[in-house]
Amino acid sequence: MKLRWLFLWMSCGLQMVFSCSKSSSNPSPSDGNQPAITVSDVTLARQPRQDISFRFYVSLSKASSQTVTVHYATQAGTALAGKDFIPDSGILQFPPGTTQAYVDITVKADSLRQANQEFYLVLSAPQQATLARNKATGVILNQDLPYLPTSDSGYTTPMSYPGYHLVWHDEFDETGLSDNDWNYEIGGNGWGNQELEYYTSRPQNVFISDGKLIIEARKESYGNNSYTSARITTQGKHEFQYGRIDIRAKLPVATGMWPALWMLGSNIKQVGWPQCGEIDIMELIGKNPREVVGSFHWKKADGSEGTFNNRYDLTQGDFSQAFHVFSLLWDADSLQILVDDIPYVKASRQDLSDGPYPFDQPFFFIFNVAVGGNWPGPPDQTTSFPQRMFVDYVRVFQKN
């Protein structure tokens, strides 16, 4: 009798143990049925004059019969709370039967052209749901904004010279380039030098800020090209023969960059290049950051290209660190190119006399920043973008 009861007691005990073990191995049915919460990234362009709202959409994987809640809070990244965006936190609710909600975060107005910035919206402590994606990124696009100040330090030249008068100048003090003064050359065909950029007229590549003309080269896909930049001219609008020319500029110096301040003969459409003549007031090859080259090109009697040039090297620093003035002194019998009033290329008419002499006619300006090409070669892993040339002024003086 005692054995029978003992057997029954042991059997029930074993049943209870096996029953408990089987039950604890299964997840809670309610956990598997809860919706999952995700939050989506946002990317918007910042506005220079008014705040904008970044709307972060928060979604449930399915509707719930109960109210779902989740906590949210902003988190600073390269964008700073209070300076770039207004921080916020709270509890987001999904009423029964709904799957969509959102959180609006205010991004503050700013006109400074700078690197893009990021901040985050972080979710936590869900009720009646689980978190599948709890962090979203807000990307503030700043690279197209209009304001880009730069230090004005460096060499400068006067607004007048004895025996000369000012015949034309551009101080770049307006909000944009004047169509009465400048043309935009457009295209990405290599420009005879195997250049890699596509020249545009977009404000992303050429604009005026803080009293400076800025030509900005970017690494981006555009047409069939991997880079963009700008090339502007005064052809047909301002063309000059003889005088003194001053151009104050600060240059990009990275590998593969090729900024230039130069001139072509106004008869290029009639006679072609190099017979029209070319005056390179300044060219810089980015891998040589301390060196600029000044050149004269023309068509020699045998039909080949003639070149007369020299280089100028800074004794300290490089041409991106301060403004320098690149000048041309030009009369009927000679040409000189100067950096900060120091002549380093001097050519007489006789030096350039092999073939028709082209430097006794009007020339027009070209300002550009090339990327790559036969001379500088392509950018490499050390080249960061964007790269910029700043021009403070261009002034043309002629003798009284």
C-alpha positions as CSV (number, residue, x, y, z in Angstrom):
1,M,0.0,0.0,0.0
2,K,2.8,2.4,0.9
3,L,4.7,1.4,-2.2
4,R,1.6,2.2,-4.4
5,W,1.2,5.6,-2.9
6,L,4.9,6.3,-3.3
7,F,4.7,5.3,-6.9
8,L,1.7,7.5,-7.5
9,W,3.4,10.4,-5.7
10,M,6.6,10.0,-7.8
11,S,4.6,9.7,-11.1
12,C,2.8,13.0,-10.3
13,G,6.0,14.7,-9.4
14,L,7.6,13.6,-12.6
15,Q,4.6,14.8,-14.6
16,M,4.9,18.2,-12.9
17,V,8.6,18.5,-13.6
18,F,8.1,17.6,-17.3
19,S,5.2,19.9,-17.6
20,C,7.1,22.9,-16.2
21,S,10.1,22.2,-18.4
22,K,8.0,22.1,-21.5
23,S,6.2,25.3,-20.7
24,S,9.4,27.4,-19.9
25,S,11.1,26.5,-23.3
26,N,8.5,28.5,-25.3
27,P,8.7,32.3,-25.7
28,S,5.8,34.4,-24.5
29,P,3.1,34.4,-27.1
30,S,2.6,38.1,-26.6
31,D,6.3,38.8,-27.5
32,G,6.1,37.1,-30.9
33,N,2.9,39.0,-31.7
34,Q,4.2,42.5,-30.9
35,P,4.9,44.9,-33.8
36,A,8.5,46.1,-34.5
37,I,9.4,49.8,-34.5
38,T,11.7,51.3,-37.1
39,V,12.8,54.9,-37.7
40,S,13.9,56.3,-41.0
41,D,16.9,58.6,-41.9
42,V,16.4,62.2,-43.2
43,T,18.6,64.2,-45.6
44,L,17.7,67.8,-46.4
45,A,19.5,70.9,-47.6
46,R,19.9,73.6,-45.0
47,Q,18.3,77.0,-45.8
48,P,20.3,80.2,-45.3
49,R,17.4,82.4,-44.1
50,Q,14.8,80.2,-42.4
51,D,14.7,77.3,-40.1
52,I,13.5,74.0,-41.6
53,S,11.9,70.9,-40.1
54,F,13.5,67.4,-40.4
55,R,10.6,64.9,-40.2
56,F,11.7,61.5,-39.0
57,Y,9.1,58.9,-39.8
58,V,8.6,56.1,-37.2
59,S,6.8,53.0,-38.3
60,L,5.3,49.8,-36.9
61,S,5.7,46.5,-38.8
62,K,1.9,45.9,-38.2
63,A,-1.0,47.6,-36.5
64,S,-1.6,46.7,-32.8
65,S,-4.9,46.5,-31.0
66,Q,-3.3,48.4,-28.1
67,T,-1.7,51.8,-27.8
68,V,2.0,51.6,-28.6
69,T,4.5,54.1,-27.1
70,V,8.2,54.7,-27.5
71,H,10.5,57.3,-26.1
72,Y,12.6,59.5,-28.4
73,A,15.5,61.9,-28.0
74,T,17.9,63.8,-30.2
75,Q,21.6,63.2,-30.1
76,A,24.4,65.5,-31.4
77,G,26.9,64.4,-33.9
78,T,28.9,66.8,-36.1
79,A,25.8,68.9,-35.9
80,L,25.6,70.5,-32.4
81,A,22.5,70.8,-30.3
82,G,21.4,74.4,-29.9
83,K,23.7,75.6,-32.6
84,D,22.6,73.5,-35.6
85,F,19.4,72.0,-34.4
86,I,16.9,72.4,-31.5
87,P,17.2,69.4,-29.2
88,D,14.0,67.6,-28.3
89,S,12.8,64.5,-26.4
90,G,9.4,63.0,-25.6
91,I,7.1,60.0,-26.0
92,L,5.6,59.1,-29.3
93,Q,2.2,57.3,-29.4
94,F,0.6,55.0,-31.9
95,P,-3.1,54.7,-31.3
96,P,-4.7,51.3,-31.9
97,G,-4.9,50.3,-35.6
98,T,-2.2,52.8,-36.8
99,T,1.3,52.1,-38.1
100,Q,2.8,55.5,-38.9
101,A,3.9,58.5,-36.7
102,Y,6.7,61.1,-37.0
103,V,8.9,63.4,-35.0
104,D,9.8,66.9,-36.3
105,I,13.2,68.3,-35.4
106,T,14.0,72.0,-36.2
107,V,17.3,72.6,-38.0
108,K,18.4,76.2,-37.7
109,A,19.1,78.5,-40.6
110,D,22.7,79.1,-41.6
111,S,24.4,80.4,-44.8
112,L,27.9,79.0,-44.2
113,R,29.2,76.7,-46.9
114,Q,30.8,73.9,-45.0
115,A,31.0,70.1,-44.7
116,N,27.7,68.3,-44.3
117,Q,26.7,67.6,-40.7
118,E,24.8,64.8,-38.9
119,F,22.7,64.4,-35.8
120,Y,20.5,61.5,-34.6
121,L,17.1,60.6,-33.3
122,V,17.3,57.7,-30.8
123,L,14.3,55.6,-29.7
124,S,14.1,53.7,-26.4
125,A,11.7,52.1,-23.9
126,P,9.0,50.8,-26.2
127,Q,5.7,49.6,-24.8
128,Q,3.6,47.0,-26.5
129,A,6.3,46.7,-29.3
130,T,9.9,45.9,-29.9
131,L,12.7,47.9,-31.4
132,A,13.9,46.8,-34.8
133,R,15.8,50.0,-35.7
134,N,16.2,52.5,-32.9
135,K,18.5,55.1,-34.4
136,A,18.1,57.4,-37.4
137,T,20.6,59.9,-38.9
138,G,19.7,63.4,-39.9
139,V,22.1,64.7,-42.6
140,I,22.2,68.5,-43.0
141,L,23.4,69.4,-46.5
142,N,25.6,72.5,-46.2
143,Q,27.9,72.3,-49.3
144,D,25.7,74.5,-51.5
145,L,25.2,77.4,-49.1
146,P,26.3,80.8,-50.3
147,Y,28.6,82.2,-47.6
148,L,32.3,81.2,-47.5
149,P,34.6,83.6,-45.8
150,T,38.4,83.4,-46.1
151,S,41.3,85.2,-44.4
152,D,42.2,88.3,-46.3
153,S,45.9,88.2,-45.3
154,G,48.5,88.5,-48.0
155,Y,50.0,90.8,-50.5
156,T,48.0,93.7,-51.9
157,T,48.5,96.4,-54.6
158,P,47.2,100.0,-54.9
159,M,44.2,101.3,-56.9
160,S,46.4,103.7,-58.8
161,Y,49.9,104.0,-60.3
162,P,51.7,107.1,-61.4
163,G,51.3,107.6,-65.2
164,Y,48.5,105.0,-65.5
165,H,44.7,105.2,-65.2
166,L,42.2,102.5,-64.3
167,V,40.3,101.3,-67.3
168,W,38.4,98.3,-65.9
169,H,38.2,96.3,-62.7
170,D,36.1,93.8,-60.9
171,E,36.3,93.8,-57.1
172,F,33.7,91.0,-56.8
173,D,31.6,93.0,-54.3
174,E,28.2,92.1,-55.9
175,T,26.1,89.1,-55.1
176,G,27.0,87.4,-58.4
177,L,29.0,87.7,-61.6
178,S,27.7,90.3,-64.0
179,D,26.6,89.0,-67.4
180,N,27.9,92.3,-68.8
181,D,31.4,91.3,-67.8
182,W,31.8,87.5,-67.7
183,N,30.9,84.4,-69.7
184,Y,30.7,80.8,-68.5
185,E,32.4,78.2,-70.6
186,I,30.5,74.9,-70.3
187,G,31.5,71.3,-71.0
188,G,33.6,68.3,-70.2
189,N,35.5,67.4,-73.3
190,G,39.0,67.6,-71.9
191,W,39.6,71.2,-73.3
192,G,42.6,70.0,-75.4
193,N,44.5,69.0,-72.2
194,Q,42.8,65.8,-71.2
195,E,41.3,67.6,-68.2
196,L,38.9,65.5,-66.1
197,E,36.4,68.1,-65.0
198,Y,33.1,69.3,-66.4
199,Y,32.9,73.1,-66.3
200,T,29.5,74.4,-65.2
201,S,27.8,77.8,-64.4
202,R,26.2,76.4,-61.3
203,P,26.6,78.3,-58.0
204,Q,28.1,75.1,-56.6
205,N,31.2,75.7,-58.8
206,V,31.4,79.5,-59.2
207,F,30.0,82.1,-56.9
208,I,30.8,85.3,-55.0
209,S,31.1,85.5,-51.2
210,D,32.6,88.0,-48.8
211,G,33.9,90.1,-51.6
212,K,35.7,87.2,-53.4
213,L,35.1,85.3,-56.6
214,I,35.3,81.6,-55.7
215,I,35.8,78.8,-58.3
216,E,35.2,75.5,-56.6
217,A,36.3,72.1,-57.9
218,R,34.3,69.1,-56.7
219,K,34.5,65.4,-56.9
220,E,31.1,64.3,-58.1
221,S,29.5,62.6,-61.1
222,Y,28.3,65.0,-63.7
223,G,27.6,64.0,-67.3
224,N,30.4,61.6,-68.1
225,N,32.9,63.3,-65.8
226,S,33.9,62.6,-62.2
227,Y,34.7,66.2,-61.3
228,T,33.1,69.6,-61.7
229,S,34.6,73.1,-61.7
230,A,34.2,76.4,-63.5
231,R,35.9,78.4,-66.3
232,I,34.9,82.1,-66.9
233,T,36.0,84.5,-69.6
234,T,35.6,88.2,-70.6
235,Q,35.7,87.3,-74.3
236,G,33.6,89.8,-76.4
237,K,33.0,91.9,-73.3
238,H,36.3,93.2,-72.0
239,E,39.5,92.8,-74.1
240,F,42.7,94.8,-73.6
241,Q,45.9,95.7,-75.4
242,Y,48.8,96.8,-73.3
243,G,48.9,98.2,-69.7
244,R,49.3,96.8,-66.2
245,I,47.1,94.0,-65.0
246,D,46.8,93.0,-61.3
247,I,45.0,89.9,-60.1
248,R,44.9,89.1,-56.4
249,A,44.2,85.4,-55.7
250,K,44.7,82.5,-53.3
251,L,45.1,79.1,-55.0
252,P,44.3,75.4,-54.5
253,V,47.5,73.3,-54.2
254,A,46.5,69.7,-54.0
255,T,47.8,67.0,-56.3
256,G,45.9,67.1,-59.7
257,M,44.7,70.7,-59.3
258,W,45.6,73.2,-62.1
259,P,44.4,76.8,-61.3
260,A,45.1,79.4,-64.0
261,L,44.7,83.1,-64.6
262,W,45.4,83.7,-68.2
263,M,44.6,85.5,-71.5
264,L,44.0,84.6,-75.2
265,G,44.2,86.7,-78.3
266,S,40.7,88.1,-79.3
267,N,41.2,86.8,-82.8
268,I,41.3,83.2,-81.8
269,K,38.1,82.4,-83.8
270,Q,39.8,83.7,-86.9
271,V,43.3,82.3,-86.7
272,G,43.1,79.6,-84.0
273,W,45.5,78.7,-81.3
274,P,48.5,79.2,-80.8
275,Q,48.6,81.9,-83.6
276,C,46.2,84.0,-81.5
277,G,48.8,84.1,-78.7
278,E,48.4,83.1,-75.1
279,I,49.6,84.9,-71.9
280,D,49.6,82.8,-68.8
281,I,49.8,85.3,-65.9
282,M,49.7,82.4,-63.4
283,E,49.5,78.6,-63.6
284,L,50.1,76.3,-60.7
285,I,50.5,72.5,-60.7
286,G,49.1,71.3,-57.4
287,K,51.9,68.9,-56.5
288,N,54.2,72.0,-56.5
289,P,52.4,74.1,-54.0
290,R,55.1,76.8,-53.7
291,E,55.7,77.3,-57.4
292,V,53.8,79.2,-60.1
293,V,54.7,79.4,-63.8
294,G,54.3,82.4,-66.1
295,S,54.3,81.8,-69.9
296,F,53.9,83.3,-73.4
297,H,52.8,81.0,-76.2
298,W,52.6,81.8,-79.9
299,K,52.9,80.1,-83.4
300,K,56.4,79.8,-84.7
301,A,57.3,80.2,-88.3
302,D,57.5,76.4,-88.8
303,G,54.0,76.1,-87.5
304,S,54.9,74.6,-84.1
305,E,54.1,76.2,-80.7
306,G,56.5,78.6,-79.3
307,T,56.9,78.9,-75.5
308,F,58.8,81.4,-73.4
309,N,58.4,81.0,-69.6
310,N,59.8,80.9,-66.1
311,R,58.8,79.8,-62.7
312,Y,58.6,81.6,-59.3
313,D,59.1,79.8,-56.0
314,L,57.9,81.1,-52.6
315,T,60.6,81.1,-49.9
316,Q,58.2,80.0,-47.3
317,G,54.6,78.8,-47.2
318,D,52.5,77.9,-50.2
319,F,50.1,79.7,-52.5
320,S,47.0,78.4,-50.6
321,Q,47.9,80.1,-47.3
322,A,47.6,83.8,-48.3
323,F,46.7,86.0,-51.1
324,H,49.3,87.0,-53.7
325,V,49.1,89.4,-56.6
326,F,49.9,88.1,-60.1
327,S,50.6,90.9,-62.5
328,L,51.4,91.6,-66.2
329,L,53.3,94.6,-67.5
330,W,52.7,94.8,-71.2
331,D,53.7,97.4,-73.9
332,A,54.4,97.3,-77.6
333,D,57.9,96.0,-77.2
334,S,58.0,93.8,-74.0
335,L,56.0,91.7,-71.5
336,Q,56.8,91.0,-67.9
337,I,55.0,88.7,-65.4
338,L,55.3,89.4,-61.7
339,V,54.4,87.9,-58.3
340,D,53.9,90.4,-55.5
341,D,55.7,93.1,-57.7
342,I,58.7,90.8,-58.3
343,P,59.3,90.3,-62.0
344,Y,60.2,86.7,-62.9
345,V,59.4,86.4,-66.6
346,K,60.7,89.1,-69.0
347,A,60.3,88.8,-72.7
348,S,61.2,91.4,-75.4
349,R,59.5,91.5,-78.8
350,Q,62.7,90.0,-80.2
351,D,62.4,87.0,-77.8
352,L,59.0,86.2,-79.3
353,S,59.8,87.0,-82.9
354,D,60.0,83.6,-84.5
355,G,56.8,83.7,-86.4
356,P,53.9,86.2,-86.5
357,Y,54.0,88.3,-83.3
358,P,50.6,88.1,-81.7
359,F,51.1,90.3,-78.6
360,D,50.2,93.6,-80.3
361,Q,46.4,93.1,-80.3
362,P,43.6,92.8,-77.7
363,F,43.4,89.8,-75.4
364,F,40.6,88.6,-73.0
365,F,40.8,87.0,-69.6
366,I,40.2,83.4,-68.6
367,F,40.0,82.2,-65.0
368,N,39.6,78.5,-64.3
369,V,40.5,75.6,-62.0
370,A,41.2,72.4,-64.0
371,V,41.2,69.0,-62.4
372,G,43.8,66.6,-63.9
373,G,45.2,67.0,-67.4
374,N,48.4,66.3,-69.3
375,W,50.5,68.6,-67.1
376,P,49.3,68.0,-63.5
377,G,48.2,64.4,-63.8
378,P,45.1,63.2,-61.9
379,P,44.2,63.7,-58.3
380,D,45.4,61.0,-56.0
381,Q,44.4,59.6,-52.5
382,T,45.9,62.7,-50.9
383,T,43.6,65.1,-52.7
384,S,40.6,66.2,-50.7
385,F,37.6,68.0,-52.2
386,P,36.3,70.6,-52.6
387,Q,39.3,72.6,-53.8
388,R,38.9,76.4,-54.3
389,M,40.5,79.4,-55.9
390,F,39.7,82.7,-54.4
391,V,40.1,85.9,-56.5
392,D,39.9,89.2,-54.6
393,Y,40.1,91.6,-57.6
394,V,41.2,92.0,-61.2
395,R,42.3,95.5,-62.3
396,V,43.5,96.8,-65.7
397,F,45.5,100.0,-65.9
398,Q,46.7,101.7,-69.1
399,K,49.2,104.5,-69.6
400,N,47.9,108.1,-69.7
